Amino acid sequence: MAEITEKETSWEDHLAAAIKSFRNEMKEWRVELLPEEFHQHRNAAKREMLLACRSLLDAKIAKLEEQDKEKTAPKATRIQVE
């Protein structure tokens, strides 16, 4: 593998710093542009989506547990009486 020199990594460091700075600027701009009520509704929507995902996971877990119980439950056997 080729050796990475300082010159090759300097543009990556500069780009990473620019992206970080841009994100910080956007956060400040977004807070100023959008009303607080929007952020409250967005957070509530995020919470509801997470709760929906939780309900799906809970249902799947319950189904898997039920399948495990069915597999381990003793089965009835037929006994012939002579």
C-alpha positions in Angstrom: 0.0 0.0 0.0 1.3 3.5 -0.8 2.5 5.6 2.0 0.2 8.6 2.8 2.1 11.9 3.0 1.2 15.0 4.9 0.1 16.8 1.7 -2.4 14.1 0.9 -4.1 14.2 4.3 -4.1 18.0 4.7 -7.0 18.4 2.2 -9.0 15.7 4.1 -8.4 17.5 7.4 -9.4 20.8 5.8 -12.6 19.3 4.3 -13.5 17.7 7.6 -13.2 21.0 9.4 -15.2 22.7 6.6 -18.0 20.2 7.0 -18.0 20.5 10.8 -18.2 24.3 10.5 -21.0 24.1 7.9 -23.0 21.8 10.1 -22.6 24.2 13.1 -23.7 27.1 10.9 -26.7 25.2 9.7 -27.7 24.3 13.2 -27.7 28.0 14.2 -29.5 29.0 11.0 -32.1 26.3 11.5 -32.9 27.3 15.0 -33.3 31.0 14.0 -35.4 30.1 10.9 -37.8 27.5 12.3 -40.1 28.3 15.2 -39.8 26.4 18.5 -43.2 24.8 17.9 -41.8 23.1 14.8 -39.0 21.5 16.9 -41.5 20.3 19.5 -43.7 18.6 16.9 -40.6 17.1 15.1 -39.4 15.7 18.4 -42.9 14.3 19.2 -43.0 12.7 15.7 -39.6 11.1 16.3 -40.8 9.7 19.6 -43.9 8.3 17.9 -41.9 6.6 15.2 -39.7 5.0 17.9 -42.7 3.8 19.8 -44.1 2.3 16.5 -40.8 0.5 16.0 -40.9 -0.7 19.6 -44.4 -2.2 19.1 -43.3 -4.0 16.0 -40.3 -5.5 17.8 -42.4 -6.4 20.8 -44.9 -8.2 18.6 -42.2 -10.1 16.8 -40.5 -11.1 20.1 -43.9 -12.4 21.5 -44.4 -14.4 18.3 -40.9 -16.0 18.6 -41.5 -16.8 22.3 -44.8 -18.4 21.4 -43.1 -20.5 18.7 -40.5 -21.6 21.3 -43.2 -22.6 23.8 -44.9 -24.7 21.1 -41.7 -26.5 20.2 -40.9 -27.4 23.8 -44.4 -28.3 24.9 -44.9 -32.0 25.4 -46.9 -33.6 22.6 -49.7 -36.1 23.2 -48.9 -39.7 22.2 -51.3 -42.4 21.2 -51.1 -45.5 23.3 -52.6 -48.7 22.0 -54.4 -50.8 24.5 -54.6 -54.6 23.8 
